[in-house]
Amino acid sequence: MARPKKRRWHWLLLVVPFAWCVAAIPLVNRIDYVFGSIPFLLVWMTAGVLIGSGAIGLVYAIDRRRGDLDRV
């Protein structure tokens, strides 16, 4: 018997790193602020890497808990 297909709404979390790094860059690039001696754009992109890694880790943890890793 075929197993019912599970919804994977949590995969929408993977849009967050895209929106952070690609869609928001034109807006953030206009900010002329220096955090210490580091430009704001570099701080923004570094935070994007951390947030993107967190989103990917969260999706992985949800998939592992639901048992979806074997099916993908």
PDB file of N, CA, C and O in Angstrom:
ATOM      1  N   MET A   1       0.837  -1.169   0.000  1.00  0.00           N
ATOM      2  CA  MET A   1       0.000   0.000   0.000  1.00  0.00           C
ATOM      3  C   MET A   1       0.891   1.243   0.000  1.00  0.00           C
ATOM      4  O   MET A   1       1.876   1.310   0.734  1.00  0.00           O
ATOM      5  N   ALA A   2       0.538   2.213  -0.820  1.00  0.00           N
ATOM      6  CA  ALA A   2       1.329   3.432  -0.925  1.00  0.00           C
ATOM      7  C   ALA A   2       1.096   4.323   0.289  1.00  0.00           C
ATOM      8  O   ALA A   2      -0.026   4.469   0.774  1.00  0.00           O
ATOM      9  N   ARG A   3       2.183   4.911   0.761  1.00  0.00           N
ATOM     10  CA  ARG A   3       2.077   5.822   1.888  1.00  0.00           C
ATOM     11  C   ARG A   3       1.547   7.156   1.402  1.00  0.00           C
ATOM     12  O   ARG A   3       1.904   7.591   0.307  1.00  0.00           O
ATOM     13  N   PRO A   4       0.702   7.821   2.184  1.00  0.00           N
ATOM     14  CA  PRO A   4       0.202   9.133   1.760  1.00  0.00           C
ATOM     15  C   PRO A   4       1.349  10.143   1.704  1.00  0.00           C
ATOM     16  O   PRO A   4       2.260  10.129   2.533  1.00  0.00           O
ATOM     17  N   LYS A   5       1.275  10.998   0.725  1.00  0.00           N
ATOM     18  CA  LYS A   5       2.330  11.996   0.546  1.00  0.00           C
ATOM     19  C   LYS A   5       2.232  13.064   1.639  1.00  0.00           C
ATOM     20  O   LYS A   5       1.173  13.654   1.853  1.00  0.00           O
ATOM     21  N   LYS A   6       3.336  13.297   2.313  1.00  0.00           N
ATOM     22  CA  LYS A   6       3.369  14.290   3.382  1.00  0.00           C
ATOM     23  C   LYS A   6       3.626  15.670   2.781  1.00  0.00           C
ATOM     24  O   LYS A   6       4.363  15.819   1.806  1.00  0.00           O
ATOM     25  N   ARG A   7       3.012  16.645   3.375  1.00  0.00           N
ATOM     26  CA  ARG A   7       3.256  18.021   2.933  1.00  0.00           C
ATOM     27  C   ARG A   7       4.590  18.492   3.492  1.00  0.00           C
ATOM     28  O   ARG A   7       4.983  18.141   4.604  1.00  0.00           O
ATOM     29  N   ARG A   8       5.248  19.269   2.715  1.00  0.00           N
ATOM     30  CA  ARG A   8       6.575  19.764   3.122  1.00  0.00           C
ATOM     31  C   ARG A   8       6.601  21.285   3.155  1.00  0.00           C
ATOM     32  O   ARG A   8       7.418  21.921   2.490  1.00  0.00           O
ATOM     33  N   TRP A   9       5.691  21.855   3.940  1.00  0.00           N
ATOM     34  CA  TRP A   9       5.619  23.305   4.044  1.00  0.00           C
ATOM     35  C   TRP A   9       6.884  23.886   4.660  1.00  0.00           C
ATOM     36  O   TRP A   9       7.223  25.041   4.401  1.00  0.00           O
ATOM     37  N   HIS A  10       7.581  23.106   5.466  1.00  0.00           N
ATOM     38  CA  HIS A  10       8.783  23.619   6.116  1.00  0.00           C
ATOM     39  C   HIS A  10       9.894  23.900   5.114  1.00  0.00           C
ATOM     40  O   HIS A  10      10.855  24.600   5.434  1.00  0.00           O
ATOM     41  N   TRP A  11       9.771  23.362   3.909  1.00  0.00           N
ATOM     42  CA  TRP A  11      10.777  23.658   2.885  1.00  0.00           C
ATOM     43  C   TRP A  11      10.721  25.125   2.447  1.00  0.00           C
ATOM     44  O   TRP A  11      11.662  25.618   1.825  1.00  0.00           O
ATOM     45  N   LEU A  12       9.650  25.812   2.759  1.00  0.00           N
ATOM     46  CA  LEU A  12       9.572  27.241   2.453  1.00  0.00           C
ATOM     47  C   LEU A  12      10.592  28.039   3.261  1.00  0.00           C
ATOM     48  O   LEU A  12      10.908  29.179   2.920  1.00  0.00           O
ATOM     49  N   LEU A  13      11.104  27.436   4.332  1.00  0.00           N
ATOM     50  CA  LEU A  13      12.168  28.106   5.088  1.00  0.00           C
ATOM     51  C   LEU A  13      13.417  28.321   4.237  1.00  0.00           C
ATOM     52  O   LEU A  13      14.234  29.191   4.542  1.00  0.00           O
ATOM     53  N   LEU A  14      13.569  27.540   3.181  1.00  0.00           N
ATOM     54  CA  LEU A  14      14.740  27.678   2.317  1.00  0.00           C
ATOM     55  C   LEU A  14      14.668  28.927   1.438  1.00  0.00           C
ATOM     56  O   LEU A  14      15.641  29.260   0.762  1.00  0.00           O
ATOM     57  N   VAL A  15      13.541  29.612   1.439  1.00  0.00           N
ATOM     58  CA  VAL A  15      13.416  30.874   0.713  1.00  0.00           C
ATOM     59  C   VAL A  15      14.090  32.002   1.501  1.00  0.00           C
ATOM     60  O   VAL A  15      14.511  33.004   0.922  1.00  0.00           O
ATOM     61  N   VAL A  16      14.187  31.836   2.804  1.00  0.00           N
ATOM     62  CA  VAL A  16      14.756  32.884   3.657  1.00  0.00           C
ATOM     63  C   VAL A  16      16.194  33.239   3.257  1.00  0.00           C
ATOM     64  O   VAL A  16      16.489  34.426   3.120  1.00  0.00           O
ATOM     65  N   PRO A  17      17.102  32.273   3.062  1.00  0.00           N
ATOM     66  CA  PRO A  17      18.455  32.665   2.646  1.00  0.00           C
ATOM     67  C   PRO A  17      18.488  33.359   1.283  1.00  0.00           C
ATOM     68  O   PRO A  17      19.280  34.278   1.071  1.00  0.00           O
ATOM     69  N   PHE A  18      17.629  32.919   0.362  1.00  0.00           N
ATOM     70  CA  PHE A  18      17.568  33.581  -0.948  1.00  0.00           C
ATOM     71  C   PHE A  18      17.121  35.024  -0.796  1.00  0.00           C
ATOM     72  O   PHE A  18      17.729  35.933  -1.361  1.00  0.00           O
ATOM     73  N   ALA A  19      16.058  35.233  -0.033  1.00  0.00           N
ATOM     74  CA  ALA A  19      15.552  36.589   0.157  1.00  0.00           C
ATOM     75  C   ALA A  19      16.573  37.451   0.886  1.00  0.00           C
ATOM     76  O   ALA A  19      16.724  38.635   0.586  1.00  0.00           O
ATOM     77  N   TRP A  20      17.266  36.855   1.838  1.00  0.00           N
ATOM     78  CA  TRP A  20      18.266  37.603   2.608  1.00  0.00           C
ATOM     79  C   TRP A  20      19.423  38.047   1.714  1.00  0.00           C
ATOM     80  O   TRP A  20      19.832  39.207   1.760  1.00  0.00           O
ATOM     81  N   CYS A  21      19.950  37.133   0.904  1.00  0.00           N
ATOM     82  CA  CYS A  21      21.178  37.419   0.153  1.00  0.00           C
ATOM     83  C   CYS A  21      20.931  38.067  -1.199  1.00  0.00           C
ATOM     84  O   CYS A  21      21.766  38.848  -1.656  1.00  0.00           O
ATOM     85  N   VAL A  22      19.837  37.777  -1.844  1.00  0.00           N
ATOM     86  CA  VAL A  22      19.636  38.269  -3.207  1.00  0.00           C
ATOM     87  C   VAL A  22      18.634  39.415  -3.261  1.00  0.00           C
ATOM     88  O   VAL A  22      18.917  40.472  -3.824  1.00  0.00           O
ATOM     89  N   ALA A  23      17.481  39.204  -2.682  1.00  0.00           N
ATOM     90  CA  ALA A  23      16.418  40.193  -2.822  1.00  0.00           C
ATOM     91  C   ALA A  23      16.666  41.455  -1.989  1.00  0.00           C
ATOM     92  O   ALA A  23      16.259  42.544  -2.395  1.00  0.00           O
ATOM     93  N   ALA A  24      17.314  41.330  -0.851  1.00  0.00           N
ATOM     94  CA  ALA A  24      17.490  42.481   0.031  1.00  0.00           C
ATOM     95  C   ALA A  24      18.787  43.251  -0.215  1.00  0.00           C
ATOM     96  O   ALA A  24      18.960  44.339   0.335  1.00  0.00           O
ATOM     97  N   ILE A  25      19.680  42.730  -1.005  1.00  0.00           N
ATOM     98  CA  ILE A  25      20.970  43.403  -1.233  1.00  0.00           C
ATOM     99  C   ILE A  25      20.810  44.808  -1.816  1.00  0.00           C
ATOM    100  O   ILE A  25      21.499  45.718  -1.354  1.00  0.00           O
ATOM    101  N   PRO A  26      19.938  45.036  -2.807  1.00  0.00           N
ATOM    102  CA  PRO A  26      19.806  46.420  -3.289  1.00  0.00           C
ATOM    103  C   PRO A  26      19.362  47.392  -2.203  1.00  0.00           C
ATOM    104  O   PRO A  26      19.745  48.562  -2.237  1.00  0.00           O
ATOM    105  N   LEU A  27      18.577  46.947  -1.257  1.00  0.00           N
ATOM    106  CA  LEU A  27      18.142  47.826  -0.183  1.00  0.00           C
ATOM    107  C   LEU A  27      19.245  48.041   0.849  1.00  0.00           C
ATOM    108  O   LEU A  27      19.439  49.155   1.335  1.00  0.00           O
ATOM    109  N   VAL A  28      19.955  46.988   1.177  1.00  0.00           N
ATOM    110  CA  VAL A  28      20.995  47.061   2.208  1.00  0.00           C
ATOM    111  C   VAL A  28      22.238  47.766   1.692  1.00  0.00           C
ATOM    112  O   VAL A  28      22.966  48.382   2.472  1.00  0.00           O
ATOM    113  N   ASN A  29      22.488  47.688   0.420  1.00  0.00           N
ATOM    114  CA  ASN A  29      23.680  48.306  -0.156  1.00  0.00           C
ATOM    115  C   ASN A  29      23.653  49.824  -0.018  1.00  0.00           C
ATOM    116  O   ASN A  29      24.699  50.469  -0.104  1.00  0.00           O
ATOM    117  N   ARG A  30      22.491  50.395   0.190  1.00  0.00           N
ATOM    118  CA  ARG A  30      22.372  51.851   0.320  1.00  0.00           C
ATOM    119  C   ARG A  30      22.726  52.340   1.722  1.00  0.00           C
ATOM    120  O   ARG A  30      22.911  53.540   1.926  1.00  0.00           O
ATOM    121  N   ILE A  31      22.820  51.443   2.675  1.00  0.00           N
ATOM    122  CA  ILE A  31      23.108  51.841   4.058  1.00  0.00           C
ATOM    123  C   ILE A  31      24.594  52.120   4.191  1.00  0.00           C
ATOM    124  O   ILE A  31      25.428  51.256   3.919  1.00  0.00           O
ATOM    125  N   ASP A  32      24.914  53.327   4.610  1.00  0.00           N
ATOM    126  CA  ASP A  32      26.321  53.728   4.768  1.00  0.00           C
ATOM    127  C   ASP A  32      26.654  53.741   6.261  1.00  0.00           C
ATOM    128  O   ASP A  32      26.654  54.788   6.908  1.00  0.00           O
ATOM    129  N   TYR A  33      26.933  52.564   6.780  1.00  0.00           N
ATOM    130  CA  TYR A  33      27.223  52.401   8.199  1.00  0.00           C
ATOM    131  C   TYR A  33      28.412  51.463   8.328  1.00  0.00           C
ATOM    132  O   TYR A  33      28.532  50.487   7.588  1.00  0.00           O
ATOM    133  N   VAL A  34      29.277  51.765   9.266  1.00  0.00           N
ATOM    134  CA  VAL A  34      30.439  50.927   9.502  1.00  0.00           C
ATOM    135  C   VAL A  34      30.341  50.388  10.923  1.00  0.00           C
ATOM    136  O   VAL A  34      30.258  51.150  11.887  1.00  0.00           O
ATOM    137  N   PHE A  35      30.351  49.068  11.038  1.00  0.00           N
ATOM    138  CA  PHE A  35      30.295  48.378  12.332  1.00  0.00           C
ATOM    139  C   PHE A  35      31.728  48.100  12.746  1.00  0.00           C
ATOM    140  O   PHE A  35      32.349  47.155  12.260  1.00  0.00           O
ATOM    141  N   GLY A  36      32.247  48.915  13.638  1.00  0.00           N
ATOM    142  CA  GLY A  36      33.676  48.846  13.949  1.00  0.00           C
ATOM    143  C   GLY A  36      34.423  49.368  12.735  1.00  0.00           C
ATOM    144  O   GLY A  36      34.264  50.532  12.367  1.00  0.00           O
ATOM    145  N   SER A  37      35.225  48.540  12.115  1.00  0.00           N
ATOM    146  CA  SER A  37      35.879  48.925  10.857  1.00  0.00           C
ATOM    147  C   SER A  37      35.386  48.053   9.711  1.00  0.00           C
ATOM    148  O   SER A  37      36.005  48.011   8.647  1.00  0.00           O
ATOM    149  N   ILE A  38      34.264  47.351   9.927  1.00  0.00           N
ATOM    150  CA  ILE A  38      33.716  46.441   8.922  1.00  0.00           C
ATOM    151  C   ILE A  38      32.494  47.098   8.281  1.00  0.00           C
ATOM    152  O   ILE A  38      31.598  47.546   8.996  1.00  0.00           O
ATOM    153  N   PRO A  39      32.439  47.165   6.959  1.00  0.00           N
ATOM    154  CA  PRO A  39      31.274  47.749   6.294  1.00  0.00           C
ATOM    155  C   PRO A  39      30.005  46.955   6.597  1.00  0.00           C
ATOM    156  O   PRO A  39      30.049  45.743   6.806  1.00  0.00           O
ATOM    157  N   PHE A  40      28.867  47.664   6.616  1.00  0.00           N
ATOM    158  CA  PHE A  40      27.601  47.036   6.958  1.00  0.00           C
ATOM    159  C   PHE A  40      27.235  45.913   6.003  1.00  0.00           C
ATOM    160  O   PHE A  40      26.665  44.910   6.432  1.00  0.00           O
ATOM    161  N   LEU A  41      27.546  46.052   4.727  1.00  0.00           N
ATOM    162  CA  LEU A  41      27.209  45.019   3.753  1.00  0.00           C
ATOM    163  C   LEU A  41      27.911  43.695   4.081  1.00  0.00           C
ATOM    164  O   LEU A  41      27.325  42.625   3.911  1.00  0.00           O
ATOM    165  N   LEU A  42      29.144  43.764   4.541  1.00  0.00           N
ATOM    166  CA  LEU A  42      29.863  42.550   4.929  1.00  0.00           C
ATOM    167  C   LEU A  42      29.247  41.913   6.173  1.00  0.00           C
ATOM    168  O   LEU A  42      29.147  40.689   6.260  1.00  0.00           O
ATOM    169  N   VAL A  43      28.836  42.735   7.130  1.00  0.00           N
ATOM    170  CA  VAL A  43      28.158  42.222   8.320  1.00  0.00           C
ATOM    171  C   VAL A  43      26.840  41.565   7.912  1.00  0.00           C
ATOM    172  O   VAL A  43      26.496  40.499   8.423  1.00  0.00           O
ATOM    173  N   TRP A  44      26.098  42.196   6.992  1.00  0.00           N
ATOM    174  CA  TRP A  44      24.822  41.671   6.511  1.00  0.00           C
ATOM    175  C   TRP A  44      24.999  40.308   5.834  1.00  0.00           C
ATOM    176  O   TRP A  44      24.235  39.378   6.090  1.00  0.00           O
ATOM    177  N   MET A  45      26.000  40.199   4.980  1.00  0.00           N
ATOM    178  CA  MET A  45      26.226  38.932   4.274  1.00  0.00           C
ATOM    179  C   MET A  45      26.704  37.841   5.229  1.00  0.00           C
ATOM    180  O   MET A  45      26.333  36.679   5.063  1.00  0.00           O
ATOM    181  N   THR A  46      27.514  38.189   6.217  1.00  0.00           N
ATOM    182  CA  THR A  46      27.948  37.201   7.202  1.00  0.00           C
ATOM    183  C   THR A  46      26.763  36.708   8.028  1.00  0.00           C
ATOM    184  O   THR A  46      26.648  35.513   8.303  1.00  0.00           O
ATOM    185  N   ALA A  47      25.895  37.616   8.416  1.00  0.00           N
ATOM    186  CA  ALA A  47      24.686  37.216   9.133  1.00  0.00           C
ATOM    187  C   ALA A  47      23.799  36.349   8.239  1.00  0.00           C
ATOM    188  O   ALA A  47      23.137  35.433   8.725  1.00  0.00           O
ATOM    189  N   GLY A  48      23.782  36.635   6.931  1.00  0.00           N
ATOM    190  CA  GLY A  48      23.011  35.822   5.993  1.00  0.00           C
ATOM    191  C   GLY A  48      23.513  34.394   5.910  1.00  0.00           C
ATOM    192  O   GLY A  48      22.721  33.460   5.786  1.00  0.00           O
ATOM    193  N   VAL A  49      24.815  34.221   5.977  1.00  0.00           N
ATOM    194  CA  VAL A  49      25.381  32.867   5.972  1.00  0.00           C
ATOM    195  C   VAL A  49      24.943  32.109   7.223  1.00  0.00           C
ATOM    196  O   VAL A  49      24.588  30.933   7.146  1.00  0.00           O
ATOM    197  N   LEU A  50      24.969  32.776   8.363  1.00  0.00           N
ATOM    198  CA  LEU A  50      24.554  32.126   9.606  1.00  0.00           C
ATOM    199  C   LEU A  50      23.059  31.808   9.600  1.00  0.00           C
ATOM    200  O   LEU A  50      22.657  30.724  10.022  1.00  0.00           O
ATOM    201  N   ILE A  51      22.245  32.732   9.131  1.00  0.00           N
ATOM    202  CA  ILE A  51      20.798  32.499   9.070  1.00  0.00           C
ATOM    203  C   ILE A  51      20.472  31.427   8.039  1.00  0.00           C
ATOM    204  O   ILE A  51      19.598  30.592   8.273  1.00  0.00           O
ATOM    205  N   GLY A  52      21.161  31.439   6.904  1.00  0.00           N
ATOM    206  CA  GLY A  52      20.944  30.402   5.892  1.00  0.00           C
ATOM    207  C   GLY A  52      21.324  29.024   6.392  1.00  0.00           C
ATOM    208  O   GLY A  52      20.618  28.050   6.130  1.00  0.00           O
ATOM    209  N   SER A  53      22.423  28.934   7.102  1.00  0.00           N
ATOM    210  CA  SER A  53      22.824  27.652   7.678  1.00  0.00           C
ATOM    211  C   SER A  53      21.817  27.174   8.716  1.00  0.00           C
ATOM    212  O   SER A  53      21.525  25.982   8.808  1.00  0.00           O
ATOM    213  N   GLY A  54      21.294  28.103   9.487  1.00  0.00           N
ATOM    214  CA  GLY A  54      20.271  27.747  10.468  1.00  0.00           C
ATOM    215  C   GLY A  54      18.989  27.256   9.813  1.00  0.00           C
ATOM    216  O   GLY A  54      18.372  26.304  10.291  1.00  0.00           O
ATOM    217  N   ALA A  55      18.580  27.902   8.715  1.00  0.00           N
ATOM    218  CA  ALA A  55      17.365  27.478   8.006  1.00  0.00           C
ATOM    219  C   ALA A  55      17.547  26.089   7.401  1.00  0.00           C
ATOM    220  O   ALA A  55      16.645  25.255   7.482  1.00  0.00           O
ATOM    221  N   ILE A  56      18.698  25.838   6.802  1.00  0.00           N
ATOM    222  CA  ILE A  56      18.961  24.523   6.217  1.00  0.00           C
ATOM    223  C   ILE A  56      19.012  23.460   7.316  1.00  0.00           C
ATOM    224  O   ILE A  56      18.476  22.366   7.141  1.00  0.00           O
ATOM    225  N   GLY A  57      19.649  23.772   8.442  1.00  0.00           N
ATOM    226  CA  GLY A  57      19.702  22.832   9.557  1.00  0.00           C
ATOM    227  C   GLY A  57      18.326  22.547  10.137  1.00  0.00           C
ATOM    228  O   GLY A  57      18.040  21.415  10.527  1.00  0.00           O
ATOM    229  N   LEU A  58      17.473  23.561  10.198  1.00  0.00           N
ATOM    230  CA  LEU A  58      16.125  23.365  10.715  1.00  0.00           C
ATOM    231  C   LEU A  58      15.296  22.482   9.779  1.00  0.00           C
ATOM    232  O   LEU A  58      14.561  21.610  10.243  1.00  0.00           O
ATOM    233  N   VAL A  59      15.408  22.700   8.476  1.00  0.00           N
ATOM    234  CA  VAL A  59      14.698  21.850   7.515  1.00  0.00           C
ATOM    235  C   VAL A  59      15.207  20.415   7.613  1.00  0.00           C
ATOM    236  O   VAL A  59      14.417  19.472   7.560  1.00  0.00           O
ATOM    237  N   TYR A  60      16.500  20.247   7.753  1.00  0.00           N
ATOM    238  CA  TYR A  60      17.068  18.896   7.904  1.00  0.00           C
ATOM    239  C   TYR A  60      16.535  18.221   9.166  1.00  0.00           C
ATOM    240  O   TYR A  60      16.161  17.048   9.137  1.00  0.00           O
ATOM    241  N   ALA A  61      16.501  18.963  10.271  1.00  0.00           N
ATOM    242  CA  ALA A  61      16.026  18.380  11.533  1.00  0.00           C
ATOM    243  C   ALA A  61      14.555  17.983  11.438  1.00  0.00           C
ATOM    244  O   ALA A  61      14.165  16.934  11.950  1.00  0.00           O
ATOM    245  N   ILE A  62      13.742  18.804  10.793  1.00  0.00           N
ATOM    246  CA  ILE A  62      12.324  18.476  10.633  1.00  0.00           C
ATOM    247  C   ILE A  62      12.168  17.252   9.744  1.00  0.00           C
ATOM    248  O   ILE A  62      11.375  16.361  10.050  1.00  0.00           O
ATOM    249  N   ASP A  63      12.915  17.199   8.646  1.00  0.00           N
ATOM    250  CA  ASP A  63      12.836  16.031   7.757  1.00  0.00           C
ATOM    251  C   ASP A  63      13.298  14.764   8.467  1.00  0.00           C
ATOM    252  O   ASP A  63      12.702  13.702   8.287  1.00  0.00           O
ATOM    253  N   ARG A  64      14.344  14.864   9.265  1.00  0.00           N
ATOM    254  CA  ARG A  64      14.843  13.687   9.989  1.00  0.00           C
ATOM    255  C   ARG A  64      13.824  13.203  11.005  1.00  0.00           C
ATOM    256  O   ARG A  64      13.603  11.999  11.138  1.00  0.00           O
ATOM    257  N   ARG A  65      13.196  14.135  11.730  1.00  0.00           N
ATOM    258  CA  ARG A  65      12.209  13.764  12.718  1.00  0.00           C
ATOM    259  C   ARG A  65      10.981  13.103  12.066  1.00  0.00           C
ATOM    260  O   ARG A  65      10.386  12.193  12.643  1.00  0.00           O
ATOM    261  N   ARG A  66      10.609  13.564  10.873  1.00  0.00           N
ATOM    262  CA  ARG A  66       9.445  12.991  10.177  1.00  0.00           C
ATOM    263  C   ARG A  66       9.785  11.725   9.405  1.00  0.00           C
ATOM    264  O   ARG A  66       8.891  11.054   8.888  1.00  0.00           O
ATOM    265  N   GLY A  67      11.068  11.393   9.323  1.00  0.00           N
ATOM    266  CA  GLY A  67      11.474  10.187   8.595  1.00  0.00           C
ATOM    267  C   GLY A  67      11.493  10.367   7.095  1.00  0.00           C
ATOM    268  O   GLY A  67      11.369   9.392   6.354  1.00  0.00           O
ATOM    269  N   ASP A  68      11.646  11.589   6.636  1.00  0.00           N
ATOM    270  CA  ASP A  68      11.645  11.869   5.197  1.00  0.00           C
ATOM    271  C   ASP A  68      13.012  11.760   4.552  1.00  0.00           C
ATOM    272  O   ASP A  68      13.109  11.863   3.329  1.00  0.00           O
ATOM    273  N   LEU A  69      14.069  11.555   5.316  1.00  0.00           N
ATOM    274  CA  LEU A  69      15.414  11.534   4.735  1.00  0.00           C
ATOM    275  C   LEU A  69      15.626  10.307   3.850  1.00  0.00           C
ATOM    276  O   LEU A  69      16.400  10.357   2.894  1.00  0.00           O
ATOM    277  N   ASP A  70      14.962   9.237   4.156  1.00  0.00           N
ATOM    278  CA  ASP A  70      15.157   8.026   3.356  1.00  0.00           C
ATOM    279  C   ASP A  70      14.435   8.092   2.017  1.00  0.00           C
ATOM    280  O   ASP A  70      14.808   7.397   1.073  1.00  0.00           O
ATOM    281  N   ARG A  71      13.407   8.922   1.934  1.00  0.00           N
ATOM    282  CA  ARG A  71      12.615   8.997   0.714  1.00  0.00           C
ATOM    283  C   ARG A  71      13.130  10.001  -0.292  1.00  0.00           C
ATOM    284  O   ARG A  71      12.778   9.918  -1.468  1.00  0.00           O
ATOM    285  N   VAL A  72      13.944  10.938   0.125  1.00  0.00           N
ATOM    286  CA  VAL A  72      14.376  12.018  -0.768  1.00  0.00           C
ATOM    287  C   VAL A  72      15.528  11.618  -1.611  1.00  0.00           C
ATOM    288  O   VAL A  72      16.009  12.415  -2.416  1.00  0.00           O
TER     289      VAL A  72
END
